[in-house]
Amino acid sequence: MNNQKKRKHMGLACTWSLLSGENVASSSPASFSCKQLADYRDIFRKHLKEKYLKIGADKCYHHGKHIESRLLLVKDHRISEETPCGIPQQDHFIDMEHIFDSNEEGSSSSQTVVLQGCAGTGKTAVVHKFMFDWAAGVVTPGRFDYLIYVNCREISPIANLSAADLITNTFQDINRPILDIFLVYPEKILFILDGFPELQDPVGDQEEDLSVHPQERKPVGTLLYSFVRKKLFPESSLLITVQPTAMKKLLSLLKQPIQVEILWFTDTEKRAYLLSQFSGANTAMKVFYGLRENEDLDIMSSLPIVSWMICNVLQPKGDGDGTLLRSLQTMTDVYLFYFSKCLKTLTGISAWEGQSCLWGLCSLAVEGLQNNQVLFAVSDLRRHGIGVCDTNCTFLSRFLKKAAGAVNVYTFLHFSFQEFLTAVFHALKNDNSWMCSYQVGKMWQEIFQQYGKGFSSLMMQFLFGLLHKGKGKTVETTFGRKVSPGLREKLLKWTEGEIKDKYSRLQIEPMDLFHCLYEIQEEEYAKRITDDLQSIILPQPTYTKMDILAMSFCVKSSHSHLSVSLKCQHLLGFEEEERVSAFMPPALTLNKYSQLCSLPVSRLHFLCQALCNPYCKIKDLRLIFCHLTASCGRDLSSVFETNRYLRDLEFVKNTLEDSGMKRLCEGLKHPNCVLQTLRLYRCLISSASCGALAAVLSTNKWLTELEFSETKLEASALKLLCEGLKHPNCKLQKLKLCASLLPEGSETVCKYLAFVLICNPHLTELDLSENPLGNVGVKYLCVGLRHSNCKVEKLDLSTCHLTDASCVELSSFLQVSQTLKELFMFANVLGDTGVQHLCKGLQHTKGVIENLVLWTCHLTGACCQDLCNVLYTNEHLRDLDLSDNALGDEGMQVLCEGLKRPCCKLQTLWLAGCHLTDACCGDLASVLNRNENLTLLDLSGNNLKDFGVQVLCDVLIHPICKLQTFYIDTDHLHEDTFRKMEVLKMSKPGIIW
């Protein structure tokens, strides 16, 4: 009776059976002898092994045995791998059986493993297989004595539970001091939290709310938080399965988790699964190659749940099924195909009764989803028009199953079925005519908001798919109702509003939105939505082939000039292997098979197809960490042959290999190529690749900017590149080689670049920052800089190991240059003598320099007179940065004399960290009172007190002062100074502090 009361308190949706108080009452572990402890451990382990061995026949080996236990290792805090240029190397894979192996030191301490994957990838099947193999002694021998499995979805969200409840539920038939034994060996326990929920409420976020005692009952959300935050059983290990939408929240709660991604079916696994589902190999392979003929379906069937649905409803000799399979493009198509085939093949009941049952399932699904409920009592089914006797019929067994370990409690075969039927309910519900015994009051918009999942909700993606104009007849034939009139237009209009609303409560991830747009398959509408996006950033660690397919569908017709950044370490599902012919059925013609074998498998295949669309107007494309291969160069090459809008291409931490770069360059040389900027950040570039790029420079009239950053180039590679730069046809204007030269060849490279400056009159910007050029390298470079053909306007020599000796050469260049407008020399040990040499060149009448950056150049007040002389004579100088130099008050006083001269046109002056005090503020105030050109003054990082700041405020308030941006440190100022600053803000509201 006591147990019944507890079950009632937890709600019908919860099947957790709590033991009586006597069973979980705590006894001191010290009261047990060593023999008793050992005996209890043996009893409990035997019980678990017998229990988990039973799941092998009907669950994990039903289709889970065809899912490889090989997982992608996304993140492991135990691995620290240094790679060239920081480029991620080949994907790391790990078998499930080794996921809890000891670390390199042999320690078997508490571990947390997060197994992520989208719906239908087989997370639960993999976990069940792991439990089965543990029970059989195959995996982690000796590592764990107990595996406690918790299906998070099947716990009532309104129940209060304790850790003891979860443990004792696993041992319902044993009357022993279970908890006491567990507390003795917590390091021998593995808790499996299957289907970690996307908890939206802040419950459990506060440390004081979390449960720390195993017998303390808390709301389900708080209890699960307590486990993942290691407040409960901190010595025990955790295995958590989760969908990508819940990953961000979950990872914020964990410390040093091992993050793994479950992989979709490979072709080999899919073939093996199909062979296990059909009696004849020819039939199975006919289906296998039939899937291949439909590229979209071939990708989707790599999801185990999709392959399972197709196999369950396909007629082995049904000729019409092949035509149907070729028409399936989306996940909605697949699920609609499954339900319609089930209805067409039903026996024992009429089609009308079948439709009534399906509609009852729809209302049941939406009620459950609305209440976070996946388990349903018989009374729930009756309320929705589903009789108890109906649950035993073959038809309903294709959608429902009895919940494990419960009597007369049912659940959907897969959670995605519940989400699909919920979407059907909202697509078909007509407020004026629909009738149902249970009136679900919430509109789909409210449920959408309630989940807080944004467009990542699978239910929402199904709803988009069901509203496609061409599916109306199939939907009506299957469910006996028409799509609600006007719903499609409302949904599309609402989506546009959410995209444009900056204050929307939804966190809109572009990839989730793309999946919704892909489901509805309307290019015109996808264009309207993507046109509202100025840039698309996709920053997740992993994306699947299905993700890239959905994204490519949406951007291929974009009429706006989009910027797209794809930043991921793993693009899954793109096997770089030839199609094998071992199982090719005789019925396939050689020609058809040849076409199948030649299908591109590049990771950028779908994206490049979109870029080749004449309406695609993506202007910027950034590919970061994408593990690009040689075949990607081939596909990108085809883009340049047709695309007239792509202007900027950037690779970050990628290697295309020499063959890939060669193929890429073939496209860059094509007459139709209009690419203007090519950036290569931290990429591996060989001499052969530079030779290919040189050929591009000698033929491509559009390419005007080439950038290598942190891409180590050997002198031989730069020599080949410079040959292309010297070619008369080269139109390159900007060359950036930041941190890309090796120390042993830097001086030689400067000789090559000098000849480029002499031969190429188009080159106006040269960035050699963060390279060990040294004084000798600059000496060689200045030979080219001084030449009359040199038209360089911007020169960056920052952090190049320069001293005052290099300034002598640069001064001679400044005396003859009539084009240089910007000179960056920061982070070099120039000293006052070096600046003295530079200033001699800057005072030359032919000079037109506008921007001079000398921060952190080891300067003192002694150089200020030379800088002052430049301000006297150079009317072009607009920006001067002297930050992080010890100029001091005396130096500042000298500099102010030049700043006050009418000929000084300086607009921005950066003096951060220049050892200034209140003593120089009077001189600065005098400058501000006279100089009508200065608009920005940076005095941050100096020792200015209240007096000095007040002096400056007094002059800033005058109308003659044109200063718009003023940076100072305010942490130490007193209240009267702040009041004066507030008065200034009111007088000049446009001023920025």
C-alpha angles and dihedrals in degrees: 000000000000090000092050092054090052092049091050090051091053093051134244092277091066117078095183106130111208121210120232120272091259092059095056099033110130121248122182110263087220088069090068122082120229090254092052091050091050092047093050091049091052092049094049095045091049090050092052094046093051090047096049095042087063092062092061097078100046104028126018097032094040089081103327092084089069092055108090115231088223108121133190110244103223098172133000120172088203092067122074110174124179112208133182110279088351090282112158108243127210117330114273115233129190132186117240090235091062099043092101097040118135118270126250091279090054093248119148097193126152113304134189118207121187115201108196131186140135123263114297099020092116103254093148091044091053091048092049090049089051090051091048093049091047090053089049090052093244100119134044095358108199093001099098131024094186136032114195110196118202121183099207094197093056095057112095108248091216095053127102110225139171132212087250089059091055092049098044092046087065090057101043094146098049123085100199137116091271101164093049092056092047092053090056094057107026092148088064093061127095115193113202113202103190115196101009104210128240094244109200099178119086089234111140095015091113116076093224091057095057123101117247100168120071093224096047111110117221137163111284093252093053092046093054091046088052090056097048092044088053094239089125119054095348091180092056126087128243133214110190126184116201143164118243091252090066097042099091093054094042096049090052088062099047132081117218098338124183104236118203132173123217111232126229122241113293116217089261093051092045091051091050091049094050091048089055093052100052128057095225128052092217092057092048093049092046088058091044094055091039088062089050090059089063107057094193094049091043088060095044093048088062083078105088093222091056093049089048093053093047093050093047096057105029116110108225092224100025106130092190092059092071091059090047093050091053090056097055111105106153141038088253089057091053095049092044089049090053096050094043092050090049089054094047093051099043119128132194096031134060125257089249091055089048091053090048090053091049091051089050089052089051093055090043090052095050092047090051095046090047090053098037088248127146100162119073131193122218089258089059091054093048092051088059095048098262111129123215091242089054092064091068095055121104092239096060092040087071090066107023135045136181114265114249115258095009136101119231093349118128138192136181116273089244130007090237088065089061091049092048094050090047089056090048090052092054093042094053102032110112111195092211100049115013117114127196134156089232112052108209103205103193122094119224090254090059093048089047090055092042093059092048086205096120116206090336090085108112088211089059092049090052090049090055090049095049091054094061107124094233096056098061096096095048091047092050093046092050102041101024095236136093124240110267108266115247094011094111092055091045092051094048093047091047091050092052089050093051091050092052096041107096090191096051114139090221120095100222115205111193094224092054090050090049091055091054092049091046091054093056091048097207111138095191092056092044087054092052092052098044090047087066089059117081095187136012119210118185107185105163120128092236137029128178132223087256090056092053091046091054093046093048091051091055100045099042093082099036111139095189122083099257130192111214124193118185108189114174138127096214132039103188128207099030104115112191095216138106120257109260122223101205093113100033107142117230091241091071115091119230091242093054092047091050089055091051092050093051095055109128114250099186115136088233095047098110094039091051090049088056092047089053090059107108090226095053109109103181104151102181127038123183120185112192126183090341099144090234117193137197092275089059088062089055093053094044089051090060089053093060090054093062111015115095098179109051106105106159127045122179131184119193121187095345137126123204092181120230094286091051094048090048091054091045090053091051087063092044089056093053113114091235094056111114099174111142104180131040118182126186114187118186093340129148107248122175132197090260091055091049089052090055090048090050089058088053092052091053094053110025112089095184102054106099104156130049120176133185115181122181087345107135110225124187120226090250090056092050090049091058091045091051090055088063092044091055093051114114091233094055110114098179113144103176126044118179122184100167112173091343105114124091116232095238094056105033097102092049091049089055089060090053091048092049089061090048090055090051095048102036114065092175096066107103103158128049122178116188097155122148093022125122095241096145125189093296093054092051090049090058091043093053090061087070095036092057093051116109092235092060111104100175112155100175125039124180117192098155119149093006099135093255129161136184090286092069090052090067090061093042091050090058088051092049091052092061103030116106096174109046110111103160129041122180115192103152124144095028126119095242098142126190092298092056093051089048089059092046093050091055089060093042091057092061112120094230093057119111100179113154105172126044120178117190105153117150094013096133094253129162135190089278092080095052095088090056090049089047090055089054090054088052095055109023111076093174099065109109105159128041123177117190098154122150095023124120097240094146128192095294093053090047091053090055093047091051090063090065093042091057094055115107090230091062109102097176113148105178127035122184115198103156114155096004097138094254126161138181089283093079097043093089091057091046090050089053089053093050090049092056109025111083095179102060110101103161130043123175115197098155119135093034130115098253116155133194094280095054094045091049091051090054092045090054091059096037091063093061116101093232091064109091098186111138103172123042122175120195136145111257103177095100100039123116128239097259089057091051090051090054090049090051090053089052091051091052091049093045108023092174095065116109122214 
